[in-house]
Amino acid sequence: MKGEAFGCKRDIYVKTPNETTDPQWGRPPADRPIEEYIRYSFVVLDKPRGPSSHETVAWLKRILNVEVAGHSGTLDPNVSGVLPVAIAEGTKALMALSRADKTYVAVAKFHGDVDEAKLREVLAYFTGAIYQRPPLRSAVKRQLRVRHVYSLELLELDGRYALLRMHVEAGTYARKLIHDIGEVLGVSANMRELRRVGVGCFTEEEAFTLQDIADAVYIWRNYGDDTVLRQIVKPIEEIARGVAKIWIKDGAVDAVCHGAPLAAPGVVKFEEPFQRGDLVAYFTLKGELVALGRALMSSDELKRADKGLVARTDRVVMRPGTYPSIWRRKPNKLEGRS
């Protein structure tokens, strides 16, 4: 059957179609009280030019009155655009975006005249796997590495200025890419402006500014209406848009919350495809994010599996005790006798 999880389409395979969930345990994310909703939340922030990513997140923490928040994919101060930020308990799920691809729109200036046909030819040359060494001012070791450029599109060419759209692997430096393009063209080039318009499945169309969030918080605190705030601040479950999801039985939830690996008998349904080693997200049948882990079998293998370990649990998001501990070994009747 076809399914769509927060905008990313995948196929969903159902292993146990008649499985149900007990309403007395947990709750759907939309039903959380607003204070709890914020503690397990996620914001697609439209970072302005000027402040650093760290400063922007610090302002967001003050607006929401939370002590902890974390962002994924740092943007330089002069770069604007999509900055995913997890709030409070939601920071446990940030690894879901650790390797998310990025999409940028950049203004490149060439230091000489450029033929449009030649430019398009060079852009095609830089599409695919490329070698890249991080620039001098970077937070990582300057060693040659391979990065993938999924698409590189010329949107407009005006004299010596070009507007480019690039969809790249995480860790690709747009500034260095533009510099290398100029070198191949023989005119040299530098980046004049950059905006990130997408991180994984998240786009600038759903990003909100700090002012948007401050206004929504003001309405909630002064008028008791949290409708707008809930539209802007998303439940943490949405952070797993680009990750294959596995829905598990109520009886398996608390074991996972204590760090246990996920076993095949606990699986109700799952998104496909995924391969061994891929990041996967475990969900309850109410749609709550339980944990993130690495697949120990592929989706095709899981279809046929009645036993065995499906995934290794790497990061638990849900608090233990949210669901009953029926997984615990029952005491032996002979234990305790003298």
N, C-alpha and C positions, 0 to 999 in steps of 0.2 A: 504494500500500500504506500501511497505517497504521503509525505508529511512535511510540515514546515515549522521549524523551531526558531522563533524570533527572527524570521526573515531569511534564514539560510536553508535552502531546500535540500532534503535528503530522503532516502527511502527508509521506511520503518518496517522492521521485521518483528512480528509478534510470536513469541514462543508459547506463552500461556494465556490465551485470550480471555479466560474466565476469571482471572485474578482480580480481586478487589482490595480496597484499602479501608481501614477502620477510621471513621471520622473523629474518634476521640483522641487520636494521636496526630500531632503536627497540624498544619493548616496551609491552604494554598497561599502563595506569596502575596496575592492581592488582598487577602483577608487579614494580613498582619496589622496590628495597631501601628499608627504612624511612627511612634518612637522606635518600635522594633523594626519597622519597615526601613527606616533610615539607617539603623545599625547594620542591616544586611542589604546594603544598596550599592549602586553603581551609577556613575554620571558620565555621559559623553560630553565633555567640556570643550567649548570653543575657546582655546587659549588665545589671548590677544598678543600682539607684538609688544615687546618691551620687557615685561617681567620674565624671570626664569620659570621653568616648570615647577620648581620647588616653591617659589614665592606664590605662584598661582594656586597651588594646592593648599598652602598655608592660609590664604584668604578664604578658600572654600571651607576649610575646617572651622574658621571663625563664623562664617555665615550659617553653617549647619550646627554649630556648637558641638563638635565632636573632637576627640583628642587624637584620633588616628585616621589617616587617609593615605593612600598610595597611588601613584600613577604608573602607567605602562608606556614605555617608549618616550624618552625625554625629547623635548623640543628646545632648540636653542632660543635665547631671548628674542632674537629678531625674526623668529619663525612663528607663524600663527597656525591655528587649525585644530584638528581633532586630537584631544588628549583624554583618553579613558582614565577615569579615577574611581577607585574602589573605596568605600567608606567603612570605617570601623571594622566589624567582623568580616565584612566583605573583602578586606585585603587578603584574606586567606586564599581567595580564588584568583589572585592576579596572575598566577602561572598559566592560566587559560589563554592569556594574551602574550606570553613571553616570546613566542616565535611568530606572532601574527604578521602577515605581509602589510606593507604600507603603500599608499597612493598619494602622490604629490603633484601639485601644479607649480611650475617654476618659471621664472623669467631669467633667461640667459642672455648675456651680452657678449657678442663676438668682437674681437679687436681687428676685424677686417671684413671685407665684403664676403657674403656667403651666398652661393647658388642654392636655391631651394631644392632642386632635384638632388644635388650632391649631399645636402644636409639630410634629406630623407634616407638616402643610401647609407650614410654613416649611422643614423639612428637605428636602422635595421641591423647594422653590423654589431651594435651594442645590445641588441635584444638576445636574451638567452643567458647562458652561463658566462660570466666575465671574471677576470682577475681584478682585484681592487686592493689597494693599500690605504688604510685610513689616513686622513690628513694629519698634519703636525699637531694641530689643536684638537685632540680627540680623547675620549675617556678609555680607549682600549689600546692594547699593544699594537704598534705599527708593524704588522707583518702581512705579507701577501696572502690573500685568501680569496676563495671563490664565492661569488654572490650571483643570484639569479635576477635578471631583469625580465619580468613577465611581459611587459609592453612598454613601448616608448613612442609617444605620439606627438607630432608637431601640430599644435592647435592654431598657431598664427606666426607669421614671419613679417616683421616690420623693420625694414632696413637691417641694422645689425642687432636687433632685438628679436628673440624667439620666445614664444610661450609654449612650454612643453608640459605634457602630462606623463608621469612615469609611475608604473605599478611595479614595485620591487620587493625583494625578499628583505626580511628584518635584518638590520645591520648594514644595509647599503647606504653609502653616503652620497646624497644627491649633488652636493657641491663638488665632490671629487669626480662624479660621473660627468658633470657638465665640463669640468676642466679637461678631462680625457677626450671628450667629444671635440673640443676646440683644438686639442693637440693633433688629432687625426685629420681634422679639416685644414690644419696648417695655419690657422689664424689666431689661436689661443682664445680662451673664453673664461668668463667667471659668472657666478650666480649672483643676480641682483636682488632677487626676492624669492621666497619659498613659502608655500602654504600646504599643510597636510590635509588632504580632503577625505582620507579614509584609513582606518586601521582594521584589518581583517574585514569583518562584516559590517563594521560601523562607519557611517558616512557623515559628512558635514551637514547633510539635510536634517539629521536628528540631533545635532550638537546644540548646546545652550551656553550662553554667556554667563559670567558671574552675576551680572545684573539681573538676568532672567531668574536665576536661582534665588538671589536676594529678594526679589519681588514676590516670588512664590512663598518663601519662608515668612515674609512680612504678612501676607494674606492669611497664612495658617495661624501664626501666633497672635494676630490681632483680631481676626474674624472667625477663627476656628474652622476654616475651610481648607482642607488639604488636597483638594481635587487637582489644582494646577501643580502642586509640589509632587504628587504621585505621577503626573505625566512627565515631569522633567527628571526626577530621580527614579531610576529603574530598579526593580528588585535584582539582587545579585545574580539570580539565575540567568539573566540575559548576558552575562559576561561569557557564557559558554556557547554563544551562537555558533562559532566556527569549530566547535569540538564535537566529536561523535558522542551521542548521549546513550546511556543505558539506564532503563527504568527498572527498579528493583522492588522485591517484595517487602512488606512491612517488617517481617521477621528478620530480614537481612540488614536493615538500616542500622540498628544499634551496634552490631558487630563491626560494621564499617566505620562507625563513629569512634570506635576504640582502636582503629588502625588495622583491622583485619583485611586481608585481600578479599576481593569479590569472587565468589564461587558460582559456577554455572547454575546450580539449583535455585539461586536467589534472583535470577534474571527473569523479568516478565517480557520485556521487549527492548529493542535497541535500534539505533540508526546505523545505516551502512552506506558505504563501505568503510572499514578501518582495518589496519594491519597491525601485526605485532610491533610493540614499541610506540604506537601512536598514543597521544594523550586522549583520554576519554573522561567523561563526566557522569557520575552516578546521580540519578534523580529518584525521588519517591514518586508514587503514583499520583500524589497531589501536586506534583511539579516543583518540589523543593530540591535545591541543590544539596547533596549530601557530602560529596567528596570528589576529588580529581585523582586520576591514577594513570598508569601505563598499561596498555593492553598486553596480556600474555598469550592471547590467541587472536586470530583474525576474526572478522565478522562471519566469514564463510565457515570457519571452524566452530564458532559459537552456535551456528544454526544446528549443527549435528551433535553438539556436546550436551550430555546429561550430567556430567560430573567434571571435576577439574577446576583449576583457577582461571578466571577470565581476565582479571586485572590486578595489578599491584597498587595498593592505595598509597598515594604519595602525600596528599594534602586533604585533611578533613576540614570541612566548612561548618557542618551542623554540630551543635552541642550534643555530647553524649547524654542519654536519658530522654531525649525528645520523643523517641519511640521506645517501646518496652524491650527489656533485655531478655527476651525469650531464647536467645542464642546461648546463654550461659549453661554450662553443664549442670544437670540436675545432680544433687548429692546422692552418693550411693547409700542404700539403706544400711549397709554393713559398716559404713564409716562412723566413727564416733563410739562404736561399741568397744568395751574393754574385755 
